[in-house]
Amino acid sequence: MKTHLPVAIIGGGPVALAAAAQLTKRDISFVLLEQGKTVGASVLEWGHIRMFSPWEFNIDNAAEELLTETGWMAPPKDELPTGKQLYDRYLHPLSELDKLKTNIRTEARVAAIHRQGYDKMKTAGREKAPFEVVYESKNVIHRMEASAVIDATGTWNTPNPIGASGDYAAKENNYSSHIHYGIPDIKDAHAKRYNGKTVAVVGSGHSAIHAILLLNELKLQNPDTTIHWVLRKQSVADVFGGGELDGLPARGELGLRAAALVKEGLIKVHTPFYIHGLERNGEKLNVLGTGATIEGVDEIIAATGARPNFSFIRELRYEADSSIECVPKLADLIDPNIHSCGTVRPHGEAELSQPEHHFYIVGAKSYGRAPTFLLATGYEQVRSVAAALAGDWDSAREVKLHLPETGVCSVSRPKTALQVANSSCCTPVDANVTNFSCCGPAHANNTK
């Protein structure tokens, strides 16, 4: 392979920029391709959300070193940033550094990646051929050679549908104007859309819980606001997390507050409810389930998580777990059928390596559909990958990762948040400080 070629980083979020910083520290050239108008484009879409995790877990060490060299001051370690603050105070300044800026290309949508002159089936001489990244920018098709590829595209742009079996519910696409995937800005920009309306929130993760808490604030202002919570779980008590045992207090409190609302009867809970279709009911919708219907719904918030997009790497030799769609060696660590711990043992290049030499899937996409990804995990992943690409195998193998406990694992079940709420007073706090995981909202927990 032509080793003088740059490493192609696909994506422009926190983990992609961390990869750029790690490569820069090792004097490895790169080109970063982001399809949005700016780096962190997906982060800005959930800019109104405050993260669970403080700055301590949100800044990559190599990125911090590069920023500090310019006089940048790190935010307080224990402060909880919003997505907009993450962009303004970290991602944007990082992307503007001279050492990074000239190698970042925005409005660059990657259409395909392959070995130059090789389809997936051809083997002889494959590893000596450079990667070819085909991308579109301002209606012009470009082709770029690369020595390695780091896919940090995440999952934000491919949200899960509301159908109970993972497929689109019947007529879901027909009524897309009534559906918001992820978490709308319920307090501000989208308040009129939901104020005084009948809203169905679909999903059982932190994103769904947060949407419900914000909707309840509207309900306090306008009692005509009706909130339905639609879950596949056998019991709503299964969704509230670790409560006071959570290592990220804001995340634990989120579940406690939702449990209190359910206890007070302020939310209409439908569980288990298996959505299979939608139908028109005048200006409203009926949500059709197996043996049940929720009638007269104005709006649906699909807080059902997201899934990876593999379409543009079709001609590369990659592997994904058959159920989670994650990097295969991570499956047993993050499979929510096995456990729900947010703390995952350290892992790096050895676990992330693909059959295609020098091709890596990192960040939220490496977790596939699993709900527990944290930014700190992605930062350690790309540090290890960058070390391997530099030939520093001792550093690549010596992975270290400190993550906060979730306070709940299926292998060790403490008292649930609902049990805590039933046995003690739960005092709500400002919704602005009780939100998401380190990676952002929709993929924070995608188990419906």
Stockholm file with secondary structure:
# STOCKHOLM 1.0

chainA/1-448         MKTHLPVAIIGGGPVALAAAAQLTKRDISFVLLEQGKTVGASVLEWGHIRMFSPWEFNIDNAAEELLTETGWMAPPKDELPTGKQLYDRYLHPLSELDKLKTNIRTEARVAAIHRQGYDKMKTAGREKAPFEVVYESKNVIHRMEASAVIDATGTWNTPNPIGASGDYAAKENNYSSHIHYGIPDIKDAHAKRYNGKTVAVVGSGHSAIHAILLLNELKLQNPDTTIHWVLRKQSVADVFGGGELDGLPARGELGLRAAALVKEGLIKVHTPFYIHGLERNGEKLNVLGTGATIEGVDEIIAATGARPNFSFIRELRYEADSSIECVPKLADLIDPNIHSCGTVRPHGEAELSQPEHHFYIVGAKSYGRAPTFLLATGYEQVRSVAAALAGDWDSAREVKLHLPETGVCSVSRPKTALQVANSSCCTPVDANVTNFSCCGPAHANNTK
#=GR chainA/1-448 SS CCTTSCEEEECCSHHHHHHHHHHHHTTCCEEEECSSSSTTHHHHHTTTCBBSSCGGGTSCHHHHHHHHTTTCCCCCTTCCCBHHHHIIIIIHHHHTSHHHHTTEECSCEEEEEEETTBCTTCCTTGGGSCEEEEEEETTEEEEEEESEEEECCCSTTSBCCSCTTSSCCBTTTTTGGGEEESCCCTTTTTHHHHTTSEEEEECSSHHHHHHHHHHHHHHHHCTTCEEEEECCSSCGGGGSTTGGGCSSHHHHHHHHHHHHHHHTTCSEEECSCCEEEEEEETTEEEEEETTEEEEEESEEEECCCBCCCCGGGTTSCCCCCTTTCSCGGGHHHHCTTTCCCSCCCCCCHHHHBCSSTTEEECGGGGGTTCSCCCHHHHHHHHHHHHHHHTTCHHHHHCCCCCCCCCSCBTTBCCCCHHHHHHHSCCCCCCGGGSCBBTTBSTTSCCCC
#=GC SS_cons         CCTTSCEEEECCSHHHHHHHHHHHHTTCCEEEECSSSSTTHHHHHTTTCBBSSCGGGTSCHHHHHHHHTTTCCCCCTTCCCBHHHHIIIIIHHHHTSHHHHTTEECSCEEEEEEETTBCTTCCTTGGGSCEEEEEEETTEEEEEEESEEEECCCSTTSBCCSCTTSSCCBTTTTTGGGEEESCCCTTTTTHHHHTTSEEEEECSSHHHHHHHHHHHHHHHHCTTCEEEEECCSSCGGGGSTTGGGCSSHHHHHHHHHHHHHHHTTCSEEECSCCEEEEEEETTEEEEEETTEEEEEESEEEECCCBCCCCGGGTTSCCCCCTTTCSCGGGHHHHCTTTCCCSCCCCCCHHHHBCSSTTEEECGGGGGTTCSCCCHHHHHHHHHHHHHHHTTCHHHHHCCCCCCCCCSCBTTBCCCCHHHHHHHSCCCCCCGGGSCBBTTBSTTSCCCC
//
